[in-house]
Every structure is written in structure tokens, then in C-alpha cells.
Amino acid sequence: MILKWETLLSATRYGHPASRDPNRSNFHRDFDRIVFSTAFRRLGRKTQVHPFSVNDHVHSRLTHSLEVSSVARSLAISVFNEMPKEFPRNFNASLLGTIAQSAALAHDIGNPPFGHAGEAAIRDWFRKNRESAPLREFSDREMKDFENFEGNAQGVRILSKLEYHFLDGGMRLTFPTVSSMMKYPRLACYGIPTSLFQTEADDYREMANVLGIPEVGNGIWMRHPMSYLVEAADDICYCILDVEDAIELGILQFADVRNMFEYLCGPQVDIDREYNENGQNFRDFLSSVRGLAIQNLIDAVVRAFIIHYEEIMNGELKGSLLDLADADAVDGIRVAKRLGRERIYPDRRKTELEVGSYTTLSTVLDAFVSGVYEFRKYGESSYRASRIVRLIGQAKIGQTVTPLEAYHQVLDFVSGMTDNYASYLARQISGLVQ
């Protein structure tokens, strides 16, 4: 097989060698660094699906990430326990679980305000402003970083360049953790989805060489096997939580999801009796069946990983493990995805707020891209531009970095905003605050 666990699990990290600590492994340190980062903290005020919800039980990106990390850890530990002889002798299930847990914890750390609507708004703004003075000098390949903006690629940038050690290794996480959160290890110039901007290409090329992950094309790599488990954990959690949130907000009723939970829980649970015994309170009902539903999905994904193991280790697997899994529980996920497409995502209030997010982010990008352009051209002589650069807070946005890096730093600032701060700043820029 092409990929080898001996190199895939290397504890190498940028900036300094792996070190021994009797209390924390290198991979546990990754987890701690992510938890204590400001980028992770901001996820608490970023949209998962429903912007500006006043219901405290609706998920944010933060609660979603915590749930995904829990499921990813269980998946990795289960895989190790099913096939321990495939892994290095000095490795164990706990370490593998921690890699998956850390990667999953960071999988949404680069998502912009307003969720996927925010991603679309950013792409749209850069495409519409391609011929503006700040952007017209970029090559088409360079512009793809902006026109194909993806939260997953921004997350890689945060982990490897921005947090803690700015432009000098970022969080300096171990290479397996960073690579495991990359669902689409190809450059943005190849379209969306993507997990890598041009600005991080050389860093990832070095990382992939250490991990023994081949570059199968110019800027296209095989996936790290652990990324399939992180992806499956994300799919499991967002399908279930989207339904949970929709019921909290009155978009769906129990009758709409009854069959879904029959698939997820299997014959072990009488869904109607469980619902009635919980006083027909969906929140209590879900608390009583969630564990079994997720465990059934974990078992199905682990079986799929084992069945398709050779394809995974040769970089040949097409599709996700959840799509390839064969179990009744997986049919429940398919029902959840259909409900999402037909009932949840087209919700009127959600759509209205997403339309508003376009205006909000356009206002912010108009001001900050033009401000940085003026600052790089005229320096401190432009009062407005110098104030914008001060607000961004990066001293390296002037002539000391390339134009591509400078505008990436604008996007670092904008995509790092919470929903509330982006809305507040857009109102300030527009002069609408009373």
C-alpha cells in the first residue's frame, strides 16, 4: 500500500521537534492549543445553520465542533481496536483518537460569519470585483484563492500560519492533526471544494513529504486516512443536529422525523413508545436515543473503513465512508439530508438573513480591501487606510509581504469575525448607527 502509518502518524511539527512529556503527548498538546485559541473561541458566535437564533438550544459552530470531535475520537479508537496490527507498535488507540479529536475540533475553525452563506458572499464579492484596482494585477490562478474561498482552506491557514506564531508556523500543530482535517487536499485553483490556498501550498508540500503523502498532481495530494473519519463524524453530527435545531425552531415536527429515528436506532427502540414516555418532549426524547443512534452510525462507518481499507491506503477511495456504509442507520442519515434540502435550508427566515449577510460582508469587504490598497500605495499619508489597517491589527500588511498575502490578511480578518461583529461593523461603516 502507498500510505504507511509509520510516517502518517509522525509527531513532527513546524518550528521545533517533537518532545517527550510524561503527562501530555504531542497530539494532546495539539488539542490544548486549539481549545485555548481565539479562533476557536469565536466559533461560539458563528452560525452553524440558523443565523441570529434567540433559542439557546440551537447549535453554534462551537457546539457543533465539540460534538464532531467526540464522535471522531470514538471512530478512531474503534478503528484501532478493530485492526491494531496495522499500526506502529509504539502507538495506541488513545493517541489515534486524540489526533482525530483534535482535527475534528478544528475542522470548522476557518468558517466565516453566517456559515455557508458567508462563504458564498465572499466568493461572489471577489468575482464581481475582479477588475477593481486592488485585484486586477493578480493572475487568474492567484485570484482563485479568493473566488473559491472555503472555510476548510481558511482553517488550514489559521492552524499553520495565523494563531500564536503569526506567519511563523501558526499553532505549530503536529502534521497528522493538520492533514487529518483536510477533506480536499488540493489547491483552490482547481475549484471548490478545496482545503488549500496558494499561500500555504509550500508549507503543505513539506508537511505531506514528511507524512509520506504523495502529490498526485501539481497541487493535488492524496487524503490522509484519518480525514475520512473526521469527515464521517462531521456528517453524522450535522445531519442529526440540523434536524434537532429545526424542531427547536418549529420548522419540523416529530412526525417529520419519526422514520428517520427508526432507521437510526434500529429494532432496539420502539420510537413511538420512547417519545410518549418522554412526555412527547422532543428534547428529552433525543437525549434518550441520541447515544444509540450515533453508536449505530459509528459501527457502520468503522465497518466501511475496514472494507475499503486498501482503497484508502492507496489513495483510491471515491466518496465518503458514510455514503459507502451499508446499514439501516445510514438510511436515517439519508432521510436527514433530504429533510435538510427540502425543509430546513429553504426556511424563509433563514433565507432572509442569508440574503442580508451578502450586503453585510460586501460592505465590510468594500471598505477593507480598498483601505489596504490605499495603505500599500500611499502608506500612513492616507488617514482612512491607516485606521483600517490598525483595525485589522496586523503590522505585516504593508510592503513587507506580497500583495497576495496582504489581501489574504484582509480575508483573515473578515472571515474571523463573528456574525454579530460583522453586522455591527457593517452598520458602522455605512454610518447607520443611531
Stockholm file with secondary structure:
# STOCKHOLM 1.0

chainA/1-434         MILKWETLLSATRYGHPASRDPNRSNFHRDFDRIVFSTAFRRLGRKTQVHPFSVNDHVHSRLTHSLEVSSVARSLAISVFNEMPKEFPRNFNASLLGTIAQSAALAHDIGNPPFGHAGEAAIRDWFRKNRESAPLREFSDREMKDFENFEGNAQGVRILSKLEYHFLDGGMRLTFPTVSSMMKYPRLACYGIPTSLFQTEADDYREMANVLGIPEVGNGIWMRHPMSYLVEAADDICYCILDVEDAIELGILQFADVRNMFEYLCGPQVDIDREYNENGQNFRDFLSSVRGLAIQNLIDAVVRAFIIHYEEIMNGELKGSLLDLADADAVDGIRVAKRLGRERIYPDRRKTELEVGSYTTLSTVLDAFVSGVYEFRKYGESSYRASRIVRLIGQAKIGQTVTPLEAYHQVLDFVSGMTDNYASYLARQISGLVQ
#=GR chainA/1-434 SS CCCCHHHHTCCCBSSSCCCCCSSCCHHHHHHHHHHTSHHHHHGGGSBSSSTTCCCTTSCBHHHHHHHHHHHHHHHHHHHHHHSGGGSCTTCCHHHHHHHHHHHHHTTTTTCCTTHHHHHHHHHHHHHHTTTSTTTTTSCHHHHHHHHTCCHHHHHHHIIIIISSBTTTTBTCCBHHHHHHTCSSCBBGGGCSSCSBCGGGHHHHHHHHHHHTCCEEETTEECCCHHHHHHHHHHHHHHHHHHHHHHHHTTSSCHHHHHHHHHHHHGGGCCHHHHHHHTTTCHHHHHHHHHHHHHHHHHHHHHHHHHHTHHHHHTTCCCSCHHHHCCSHHHHHHHHHHHHIIIIITTCHHHHHHHHHHHHHHHHHHHHHHHHHHHHHHHGGGCHHHHHHHHHHTCTTSSTTSCHHHHHHHHHHHHHTCCHHHHHHHHHHHHTCCC
#=GC SS_cons         CCCCHHHHTCCCBSSSCCCCCSSCCHHHHHHHHHHTSHHHHHGGGSBSSSTTCCCTTSCBHHHHHHHHHHHHHHHHHHHHHHSGGGSCTTCCHHHHHHHHHHHHHTTTTTCCTTHHHHHHHHHHHHHHTTTSTTTTTSCHHHHHHHHTCCHHHHHHHIIIIISSBTTTTBTCCBHHHHHHTCSSCBBGGGCSSCSBCGGGHHHHHHHHHHHTCCEEETTEECCCHHHHHHHHHHHHHHHHHHHHHHHHTTSSCHHHHHHHHHHHHGGGCCHHHHHHHTTTCHHHHHHHHHHHHHHHHHHHHHHHHHHTHHHHHTTCCCSCHHHHCCSHHHHHHHHHHHHIIIIITTCHHHHHHHHHHHHHHHHHHHHHHHHHHHHHHHGGGCHHHHHHHHHHTCTTSSTTSCHHHHHHHHHHHHHTCCHHHHHHHHHHHHTCCC
//
